[in-house]
Amino acid sequence: MGSVDIDKHNTLYLIVYKDIIERIFSGDKTIEYREDTKYWFRRLHNRKYQYLRITNGYGNETRPYILMHYNPIGLVKRQDNKFYYAIHCDKSKWIEYREKYKGEITKC
């Protein structure tokens, strides 16, 4: 794949805990959810993102992350009767990733 032109306008950035990103890396977690709040409505509703970058924690470019094609599912109702924005994060969407802190970047 050629160069990917990511920026704050075409990329949705999500920060997740270590256990969540490990479940995504393992393939156990294929959908990431964000509760339907005013904050997530502003960030997700009617937005035309091309890419999704999921990062384990805040900080610099040494963190584990996954860069993938953005593929939203939309609003879904979960077991707690609340609505959530659902976004695919399965491996078929991945462009590149770094699995370990300060590790090598792997292209998909």
C-alpha positions as CSV (number, residue, x, y, z in Angstrom):
1,M,0.0,0.0,0.0
2,G,1.2,3.5,-0.8
3,S,1.7,6.4,1.6
4,V,-1.3,7.2,3.9
5,D,-2.1,10.9,4.3
6,I,-3.6,11.1,7.8
7,D,-4.4,14.3,9.6
8,K,-6.8,15.6,12.2
9,H,-9.5,16.2,9.6
10,N,-9.7,12.8,8.1
11,T,-8.7,10.6,11.0
12,L,-10.6,9.7,14.2
13,Y,-8.3,9.2,17.1
14,L,-9.4,6.9,19.9
15,I,-7.5,6.3,23.1
16,V,-8.0,2.9,24.8
17,Y,-6.6,1.0,27.9
18,K,-4.0,-1.6,27.5
19,D,-6.4,-4.5,28.0
20,I,-8.6,-3.2,25.2
21,I,-5.9,-2.8,22.6
22,E,-4.5,-6.3,23.5
23,R,-8.0,-7.7,22.8
24,I,-8.1,-5.9,19.4
25,F,-4.6,-7.2,18.6
26,S,-5.6,-10.8,19.4
27,G,-8.7,-10.5,17.3
28,D,-11.1,-11.0,20.3
29,K,-12.5,-7.5,20.0
30,T,-13.6,-6.4,16.5
31,I,-15.9,-3.5,17.4
32,E,-15.1,-0.4,19.4
33,Y,-17.9,1.4,21.1
34,R,-18.4,5.0,22.3
35,E,-21.4,6.0,24.3
36,D,-23.9,8.3,22.6
37,T,-23.1,11.5,24.5
38,K,-23.0,15.1,23.2
39,Y,-19.2,14.8,23.0
40,W,-19.2,11.7,20.8
41,F,-22.2,13.0,18.8
42,R,-20.1,16.1,17.8
43,R,-17.1,13.9,16.9
44,L,-18.9,11.2,15.1
45,H,-22.3,12.3,13.7
46,N,-22.2,13.0,10.0
47,R,-18.4,13.0,9.9
48,K,-16.5,11.7,6.9
49,Y,-13.3,10.2,8.4
50,Q,-11.1,8.0,6.2
51,Y,-9.0,6.5,9.0
52,L,-9.2,5.4,12.6
53,R,-6.2,5.4,14.8
54,I,-6.6,3.5,18.1
55,T,-3.7,4.2,20.6
56,N,-2.9,2.7,24.0
57,G,-2.7,5.8,26.1
58,Y,-1.8,9.4,25.4
59,G,1.6,10.6,24.5
60,N,4.3,10.3,21.9
61,E,4.9,8.2,18.8
62,T,6.3,5.2,20.8
63,R,2.9,3.9,22.0
64,P,1.2,0.8,20.7
65,Y,-1.4,1.7,18.1
66,I,-3.4,0.5,15.1
67,L,-4.1,2.6,12.0
68,M,-7.0,1.3,10.0
69,H,-9.6,2.3,7.4
70,Y,-12.6,4.0,9.2
71,N,-15.7,1.8,8.9
72,P,-18.5,2.9,11.2
73,I,-21.5,0.7,12.0
74,G,-23.7,3.5,13.5
75,L,-25.7,3.7,16.6
76,V,-26.5,0.4,18.3
77,K,-28.4,-0.5,21.5
78,R,-26.4,-2.6,23.9
79,Q,-27.4,-4.8,26.9
80,D,-27.5,-1.9,29.3
81,N,-30.3,-0.3,27.1
82,K,-28.0,2.6,26.2
83,F,-27.0,3.6,22.7
84,Y,-23.4,3.5,21.5
85,Y,-21.6,4.4,18.3
86,A,-20.0,1.2,17.0
87,I,-16.9,1.2,14.8
88,H,-15.3,-1.9,13.1
89,C,-11.8,-2.5,14.2
90,D,-11.2,-6.0,12.8
91,K,-7.9,-6.9,11.2
92,S,-9.3,-6.7,7.7
93,K,-9.4,-2.9,8.1
94,W,-5.8,-2.5,9.4
95,I,-3.2,-0.5,7.5
96,E,-0.3,-0.6,10.0
97,Y,0.3,-1.2,13.7
98,R,2.8,-1.2,16.5
99,E,2.0,-3.9,19.1
100,K,4.6,-3.1,21.8
101,Y,5.9,0.1,23.4
102,K,8.8,1.4,21.2
103,G,8.3,-1.6,18.9
104,E,8.6,-1.8,15.2
105,I,5.8,-0.6,12.9
106,T,4.2,-3.4,10.9
107,K,2.5,-2.6,7.6
108,C,-0.5,-4.7,6.6
